[in-house]
């Protein structure tokens, strides 16, 4: 199996672990699903589109793509959780969403 075929079998999932007062109505257990190249797969995602959350996830997707191309585990243990750019209602913002990143086999 070629390296390209192996890479195409991997998806990166950002599962919502915590959502509080989200202005985009994102809820716990919803997901953003990406291919290994970092492209959002809307047909597999369940969370509402949020540019603030996607902007936080994007650097991790770049790391995952580079690591996968090098034959490494796409997601190092140093980046399992990410939160959105909103400061949260406690600090003058609207809300807060936290996602957990993991890989899954593409189907």
Secondary structure as UniProt FT lines:
FT   HELIX           3..8
FT   STRAND          10..20
FT   TURN            23..24
FT   TURN            28..29
FT   STRAND          31..35
FT   TURN            36..37
FT   TURN            42..44
FT   HELIX           51..69
FT   TURN            70..71
FT   HELIX           77..79
FT   STRAND          81..83
FT   HELIX           89..91
FT   STRAND          96..105
//
